[in-house]
Amino acid sequence: MDYETFIDTVSQRAGVPREKGKDLTRATLETLAERLTKGEVEDLASELPKPLKRHLISPTPEARRFGLEEFINRVSARADVSPEEARKGLQAELTTLRDAVSSGEFRDVMSQLPQEIRELAGSSS
């Protein structure tokens, strides 16, 4: 999936204008980079369009542990949107990632996230 299609898909799924979709994408990927191990962040980045890779920079080798509410709060603050918009954006981002990367890579990403986030992505395994 190319960059433009990725952003358009996130925007459409979140029900927001394209510019807000870009902000939600950036904020969600930055937060994912904190929540995943550095190796997993690098693996995910390798399967995404170049403009999205710059948002996937792991601040530490270890994953930071936080749940859905903290994830939503971080996305909300980074994208300057309400928590409800951040939740819709997170769901749109995760389902778009599922479509954009290999099934194995998506499974690897989901394996590092808590159940409540996996459920939001429609992936309970």
trRosetta pair geometry for C-beta under 8 A, 3 or more apart (Angstrom, degrees):
i j d omega theta_ij theta_ji phi_ij phi_ji
1 5 5.1 -125 -170 92 89 121
1 6 5.2 113 130 -67 116 86
1 9 7.4 -36 -169 0 142 147
1 49 7.3 -90 100 -34 66 110
1 96 7.8 -146 115 178 167 88
1 99 6.6 67 -47 118 146 92
1 100 4.1 -81 34 -120 131 88
2 5 5.0 87 58 15 76 105
2 6 6.9 -135 100 -12 36 93
2 49 5.6 81 -160 -88 44 139
3 6 5.6 -58 -149 33 29 115
3 7 6.4 21 159 -13 66 105
3 49 4.0 -145 -62 116 80 157
3 50 7.4 -55 -59 52 126 66
3 51 4.7 53 -122 39 144 123
3 52 6.5 -173 -115 -28 90 95
4 7 6.1 -57 -149 39 29 106
4 8 6.1 28 155 -17 65 111
5 8 5.7 -56 -142 41 30 112
5 9 6.0 32 157 -23 65 108
6 9 5.9 -59 -150 34 24 110
6 10 6.5 22 155 -15 63 106
6 25 7.3 95 135 -129 103 146
6 48 7.6 68 -105 -155 162 93
6 49 6.3 -148 -3 14 143 126
6 52 6.6 -51 113 -57 162 139
6 96 6.1 109 -154 164 71 128
6 100 5.9 41 -106 -97 105 145
7 10 5.9 -54 -146 37 31 109
7 11 6.2 31 156 -19 65 109
7 18 6.4 59 144 -160 110 87
7 21 5.4 116 -176 119 75 117
7 22 5.6 8 -141 -81 124 75
7 25 6.2 -79 -109 -23 75 157
8 11 5.8 -58 -147 38 28 113
8 12 6.2 27 157 -18 65 109
8 18 6.8 -19 -99 -114 60 103
8 21 7.5 82 -99 122 18 163
9 12 5.9 -56 -145 38 28 109
9 13 6.2 21 159 -13 64 111
9 92 7.7 169 130 178 70 96
9 96 4.8 137 111 -118 120 118
9 99 7.2 -117 172 68 160 143
10 13 6.0 -62 -144 42 26 106
10 14 5.9 13 162 -8 66 115
10 21 4.7 138 98 -166 97 104
10 24 6.4 -172 155 88 124 114
10 25 5.3 109 87 -72 173 104
10 89 7.2 41 177 -152 104 72
10 92 4.8 107 -154 136 63 113
10 93 5.6 31 -127 -85 118 61
10 96 5.0 -62 -72 -20 78 161
11 14 6.1 -65 -141 45 23 102
11 16 5.6 -105 -149 75 69 75
11 17 6.7 -45 -157 135 120 19
11 18 4.9 -22 -103 -102 165 48
11 20 7.1 114 -124 73 92 77
11 21 2.9 -66 -77 -61 86 152
11 22 7.9 2 -68 -28 111 59
11 92 7.8 134 -29 162 11 151
12 15 7.5 26 179 -72 29 39
12 21 7.9 26 -8 -98 47 147
12 92 7.9 162 72 -147 52 127
13 91 7.4 -137 144 109 114 84
13 92 3.6 152 98 -130 111 99
13 95 6.2 -162 -165 70 160 125
13 96 6.5 -157 17 -51 149 103
14 20 7.6 -137 105 114 133 104
14 21 6.2 163 44 -104 129 84
14 24 6.0 97 -94 80 174 171
14 85 7.4 63 177 -167 113 71
14 88 4.7 114 -147 133 77 99
14 89 4.8 33 -122 -92 141 56
14 91 7.6 142 -96 67 77 84
14 92 3.8 -81 -54 -14 85 158
14 93 7.9 29 -59 -33 121 72
15 88 6.6 -53 35 167 99 145
16 20 4.0 -98 159 91 126 126
16 21 5.4 164 85 -57 104 75
16 24 6.8 111 55 -14 154 139
16 85 6.9 80 -79 -155 134 108
16 88 7.6 135 -30 106 110 125
16 89 7.2 -4 2 -84 145 95
17 20 5.0 88 60 13 77 103
17 21 7.0 -134 103 -9 38 91
18 21 5.2 -54 -149 34 34 118
18 22 6.6 39 153 -22 66 97
19 22 5.6 -46 -155 28 35 113
19 23 6.7 34 148 -16 63 102
20 23 5.4 -50 -150 37 39 114
20 24 6.2 40 151 -19 68 104
20 79 7.5 77 -164 175 72 116
20 81 6.9 94 -160 -84 109 130
20 85 7.6 -68 174 -179 129 131
21 24 5.7 -52 -143 38 31 110
21 25 6.2 36 154 -22 63 105
21 89 7.7 -178 -124 -126 50 98
21 92 7.8 -86 -132 121 92 146
22 25 5.7 -55 -149 35 29 113
22 26 6.4 29 154 -17 64 106
23 26 5.9 -54 -149 37 30 110
23 27 6.2 25 156 -15 65 111
23 78 7.9 172 174 123 84 77
23 79 4.3 116 143 -146 100 90
23 80 7.1 -62 177 41 144 86
23 81 7.2 136 112 -33 126 115
24 27 5.8 -57 -141 42 30 109
24 28 6.0 28 160 -18 66 111
24 75 7.0 40 -147 -179 70 112
24 79 5.1 41 -86 -123 51 156
24 81 6.9 -3 -83 2 94 153
24 85 7.5 -119 -90 149 123 92
24 86 7.3 -177 -127 -121 97 51
24 89 3.3 -125 -157 -151 133 134
24 90 7.9 -121 -176 -47 105 46
24 92 7.2 38 127 67 142 122
24 93 6.6 -146 139 -53 98 116
25 28 6.0 -58 -143 39 25 107
25 29 6.2 19 161 -13 63 110
25 52 7.0 -80 161 -120 119 101
25 55 7.4 148 133 30 78 172
25 89 7.8 -122 -49 -174 44 106
25 93 6.1 159 -111 -108 59 110
26 29 6.2 -63 -147 40 24 105
26 30 6.2 24 157 -18 63 110
26 55 5.1 -147 -141 -110 61 140
26 78 7.2 -143 109 145 89 117
26 79 7.2 143 68 -91 90 88
27 30 5.8 -55 -146 37 28 112
27 31 6.3 24 156 -15 63 109
27 74 7.5 169 177 129 95 72
27 75 4.5 108 134 -148 116 66
27 76 8.0 146 165 -12 150 15
27 77 8.0 162 -147 72 126 54
27 78 3.5 153 -127 96 101 117
27 79 3.8 -85 -19 -46 154 96
27 86 7.4 -83 116 -129 141 97
27 89 7.3 33 69 129 116 145
28 31 5.8 -59 -148 40 30 109
28 32 6.2 35 152 -22 66 105
28 75 5.4 25 -80 -116 65 122
28 79 8.0 14 -31 -46 72 131
28 89 6.2 -153 -51 136 124 100
28 90 5.6 165 -115 -105 119 63
28 93 4.1 -115 119 -77 167 179
28 94 7.9 -126 -179 -44 139 72
29 32 5.4 -48 -143 35 34 115
29 33 6.4 42 153 -26 63 101
29 52 6.3 -167 -96 -174 163 89
29 55 3.7 71 97 117 128 123
29 56 5.3 -76 174 -65 107 79
29 93 7.5 -143 -49 -165 72 136
30 33 5.7 -50 -154 28 31 116
30 34 7.1 30 148 -16 60 100
30 55 5.3 -84 -56 -174 75 90
30 56 7.9 -128 -84 -81 38 37
30 57 8.0 -8 -123 41 70 78
30 78 6.0 -173 67 -153 137 162
31 34 5.7 -51 -157 32 39 111
31 35 6.3 28 150 -15 69 112
31 71 5.8 114 158 -152 136 74
31 74 4.6 133 -111 108 122 127
31 75 5.4 -68 -15 -66 154 80
31 78 6.9 -150 -47 7 103 150
32 35 5.6 -65 -143 43 34 107
32 36 5.8 15 166 -7 74 114
32 41 7.4 147 125 -110 87 90
32 44 7.5 -89 138 103 132 168
32 56 7.0 -32 87 -114 107 89
32 109 7.5 -5 -164 -159 124 116
33 36 6.6 -56 -127 43 23 98
33 41 5.0 70 -130 -128 72 134
33 55 7.1 -158 -26 140 133 62
33 56 4.9 172 -81 -148 113 50
33 57 5.7 40 -169 58 154 34
33 58 5.0 -144 -178 -82 87 52
33 59 7.0 99 129 -12 102 76
34 58 7.5 153 -85 -138 29 61
34 59 6.1 9 -104 19 77 114
34 63 7.8 91 142 -156 44 60
34 64 5.0 -26 162 30 88 126
34 74 7.4 -106 47 178 148 164
35 63 5.8 19 163 -164 36 101
35 64 6.1 -70 -97 63 42 80
35 66 6.7 -95 -105 48 99 87
35 71 6.7 14 -70 -102 147 108
35 112 7.1 136 135 128 85 107
35 113 6.6 41 145 -101 131 83
36 40 4.3 -114 173 89 116 121
36 41 5.0 148 90 -59 117 80
36 44 7.1 48 106 -5 172 138
36 58 7.0 -95 84 -100 82 114
36 63 5.4 -59 -172 -106 11 111
36 109 6.6 -44 -101 -137 138 73
36 112 5.1 87 -121 104 75 152
36 113 7.9 -35 -78 -59 85 83
37 40 4.7 88 58 9 82 104
37 41 7.0 -144 94 -8 41 86
37 58 7.4 9 151 -133 30 152
37 61 6.9 5 -164 165 80 56
37 62 6.5 -37 -117 -142 78 30
37 63 4.8 -62 -60 -42 59 96
37 112 6.5 -131 -2 -124 87 148
38 41 5.6 -53 -149 33 33 114
38 42 6.5 32 153 -18 65 104
38 58 4.0 -169 -109 88 71 159
38 60 7.1 -121 -55 110 108 37
38 61 4.5 -58 -3 -130 133 50
38 62 7.8 -7 -15 -21 94 20
39 42 5.7 -55 -151 35 32 111
39 43 6.4 33 151 -19 65 105
40 43 5.4 -50 -146 36 36 114
40 44 6.3 36 155 -18 67 104
40 63 7.7 7 38 -72 130 117
40 108 6.1 -166 -132 143 104 107
40 109 6.4 142 175 -97 117 60
40 112 5.8 170 66 -18 179 156
41 44 5.9 -55 -149 37 29 110
41 45 6.2 31 153 -21 64 108
41 56 5.2 175 -175 174 93 97
41 57 7.4 102 156 -135 140 8
41 58 4.2 171 29 -51 159 110
42 45 5.7 -53 -145 36 30 113
42 46 6.5 38 154 -29 62 103
42 56 8.0 161 -81 134 31 115
42 58 7.5 -62 -37 -4 79 124
43 46 5.8 -53 -155 24 30 115
43 47 7.4 12 154 -7 60 105
43 105 6.1 -165 144 -133 105 101
43 108 6.6 -39 107 106 148 150
44 47 6.3 -73 -163 39 35 101
44 48 6.6 23 151 -19 71 115
44 56 6.2 -145 91 -149 107 152
44 97 7.8 -12 -156 -155 114 124
44 101 6.7 -48 -142 -100 69 161
44 105 6.3 140 -100 176 60 114
44 109 5.8 74 -86 -82 124 120
45 48 5.8 -68 -146 35 36 109
45 52 7.7 -167 -133 108 69 85
45 53 4.4 84 -164 -133 102 87
45 56 4.2 -168 -79 88 106 141
47 100 7.3 132 134 129 100 84
47 101 4.2 80 121 -126 142 97
47 102 6.4 -115 -128 2 150 85
47 105 5.4 82 -4 142 160 178
48 52 4.3 -86 151 83 128 128
48 53 5.8 165 82 -65 106 73
48 56 7.2 119 41 -8 145 145
48 100 6.6 44 -110 137 76 129
48 101 7.0 -38 -64 -74 75 105
49 52 5.3 84 66 9 76 106
49 53 7.6 -133 101 -22 39 88
50 53 5.6 -46 -151 13 38 119
50 54 8.0 41 161 -24 61 91
51 54 6.9 -45 -170 14 38 109
52 55 6.0 -57 -172 31 53 110
52 56 7.0 39 141 -14 76 110
53 56 5.7 -69 -155 40 43 108
54 57 7.2 -14 -178 -34 42 109
58 61 7.2 80 130 -97 132 26
60 64 7.1 94 45 -50 126 90
63 112 5.9 -163 -93 -177 164 120
66 70 3.7 -86 173 86 124 143
66 71 6.3 159 109 -50 104 72
66 74 7.8 95 98 -20 152 132
67 70 5.7 95 56 20 60 100
67 71 6.8 -104 120 -8 33 99
67 114 5.2 -29 -122 34 75 161
67 116 6.1 40 -171 50 100 134
67 117 7.5 -165 -168 -34 55 102
68 71 5.5 -58 -147 36 30 115
68 72 6.2 29 157 -18 67 105
68 114 6.7 -110 -37 75 80 121
68 116 4.2 -89 -30 116 132 123
68 117 5.3 -177 -88 -65 87 77
68 120 6.8 138 -127 -27 124 138
69 72 5.7 -53 -148 37 31 111
69 73 6.3 33 152 -20 65 106
70 73 5.5 -51 -145 36 34 114
70 74 6.4 35 155 -19 65 104
71 74 6.0 -57 -152 35 28 109
71 75 6.5 24 153 -14 64 107
71 90 6.6 90 132 -121 113 150
71 117 6.3 55 18 -94 167 125
72 75 5.8 -56 -146 40 31 108
72 76 6.0 37 154 -25 66 108
72 83 5.3 60 148 -156 116 87
72 86 4.8 122 -164 110 73 120
72 87 5.2 3 -124 -74 126 77
72 90 6.4 -87 -95 -17 74 148
73 76 5.5 -52 -144 35 29 116
73 77 6.4 26 158 -16 63 106
73 83 6.7 -14 -87 -107 57 106
73 86 7.6 127 -68 105 15 164
74 77 5.9 -55 -147 38 29 108
74 78 6.2 23 158 -14 65 111
75 78 5.9 -61 -143 42 29 107
75 79 5.8 2 168 3 68 116
75 81 7.7 -31 133 54 83 109
75 86 4.1 140 98 -159 107 110
75 89 6.2 -174 160 85 135 123
75 90 5.8 -155 -11 -64 172 103
76 79 6.6 -70 -136 49 18 92
76 80 7.9 70 166 -99 51 8
76 81 5.7 -110 -137 75 61 69
76 82 6.5 -42 -139 147 112 16
76 83 4.9 -28 -82 -86 149 55
76 85 7.4 114 -114 68 82 86
76 86 3.8 -79 -67 -40 76 150
77 80 7.4 16 -174 -73 27 47
79 85 7.6 -133 104 114 129 111
79 86 6.4 158 47 -99 126 89
79 89 6.7 -45 33 97 175 176
81 85 3.8 -102 163 90 122 131
81 86 5.4 156 86 -55 108 77
81 89 6.9 97 72 -18 158 142
82 85 4.7 96 54 8 79 100
82 86 6.9 -139 97 -5 42 87
83 86 5.3 -53 -144 37 35 116
83 87 6.3 40 154 -24 66 101
84 87 5.7 -49 -149 31 31 113
84 88 6.7 28 152 -13 63 103
85 88 5.8 -54 -149 40 34 109
85 89 6.0 37 151 -21 66 109
86 89 5.4 -55 -145 39 31 115
86 90 6.2 36 154 -23 65 103
87 90 5.7 -49 -147 33 29 112
87 91 6.5 28 154 -15 62 105
87 120 7.6 -117 -167 -141 82 135
88 91 5.8 -55 -150 38 31 110
88 92 6.2 31 152 -18 66 108
89 92 5.6 -55 -144 39 31 111
89 93 6.0 33 155 -22 66 107
90 93 5.7 -54 -144 36 29 112
90 94 6.3 24 159 -16 64 108
90 117 7.7 -86 162 -141 128 91
90 120 6.3 3 116 143 108 144
91 94 6.0 -57 -145 38 28 107
91 95 6.3 19 160 -11 64 109
91 120 5.1 -113 -94 171 86 95
91 121 7.1 -165 -136 -85 58 44
92 95 6.2 -61 -145 41 27 104
92 96 6.1 25 157 -18 64 112
93 96 5.8 -61 -147 39 27 109
93 97 6.3 31 153 -22 65 104
94 97 5.5 -47 -146 33 32 114
94 98 6.6 41 151 -25 62 100
94 117 7.5 179 -90 171 155 86
94 120 6.4 91 41 109 155 92
94 121 3.6 -99 147 -106 135 100
94 122 7.9 158 116 21 112 80
94 123 7.9 -131 160 15 118 113
95 98 5.4 -42 -152 26 37 119
95 99 6.9 31 150 -13 62 103
95 121 6.3 178 -63 -153 62 64
95 122 6.3 52 -97 16 99 123
96 99 5.7 -57 -154 39 37 108
96 100 5.9 28 152 -19 70 116
97 100 5.6 -65 -136 42 31 107
97 101 5.9 -7 179 9 72 111
97 106 6.4 146 129 -113 91 97
97 109 7.0 -70 145 79 140 166
97 121 7.8 -43 59 -140 110 124
98 101 7.5 -66 -126 46 14 83
98 106 5.0 80 -119 -139 60 149
98 121 6.5 144 -48 177 124 104
98 122 7.4 -46 -40 64 168 108
98 123 7.0 178 -99 -44 130 128
101 105 4.3 -91 153 86 122 129
101 106 5.4 151 82 -54 106 85
101 109 7.8 81 75 -10 153 135
102 105 4.5 92 59 7 86 103
102 106 7.0 -153 92 -6 44 85
103 106 5.7 -54 -147 38 33 112
103 107 6.3 38 153 -22 65 105
104 107 5.7 -53 -149 35 31 113
104 108 6.4 33 152 -21 64 104
105 108 5.5 -51 -149 33 34 114
105 109 6.5 35 152 -18 66 102
106 109 5.7 -52 -150 35 34 111
106 110 6.2 30 153 -16 66 108
106 123 7.3 -158 149 -87 107 164
107 110 5.7 -58 -144 41 30 110
107 111 6.2 39 154 -31 65 104
107 123 7.8 -149 -103 -174 57 140
107 125 7.3 -28 -134 99 95 109
108 111 5.7 -49 -149 25 29 116
108 112 7.4 19 155 -12 58 103
109 112 6.4 -70 -167 34 33 104
109 113 7.0 19 147 -16 67 113
110 113 5.7 -66 -150 36 41 110
110 118 5.0 86 -165 -114 102 101
110 121 6.5 -136 -105 75 111 150
110 123 4.9 -71 -126 113 155 137
110 125 7.2 61 119 82 137 66
113 117 4.2 -91 164 82 122 130
113 118 5.6 151 92 -53 108 81
113 121 7.9 77 84 -2 154 137
114 117 5.4 91 62 11 72 100
114 118 7.2 -136 105 -4 36 92
115 118 5.5 -58 -145 39 34 112
115 119 6.2 37 157 -23 69 104
115 124 7.1 30 -154 -148 85 73
116 119 5.8 -47 -147 32 30 114
116 120 6.8 36 150 -22 59 102
117 120 5.4 -48 -153 31 38 116
117 121 6.6 31 150 -13 65 105
118 121 5.7 -62 -153 41 34 108
118 123 4.9 -91 -171 91 84 79
118 124 5.6 118 125 -112 113 30
118 125 7.3 -149 178 49 139 33
119 122 7.5 43 -176 -75 34 22
119 123 7.7 -123 -78 60 22 43
119 124 5.7 39 -89 -92 71 85
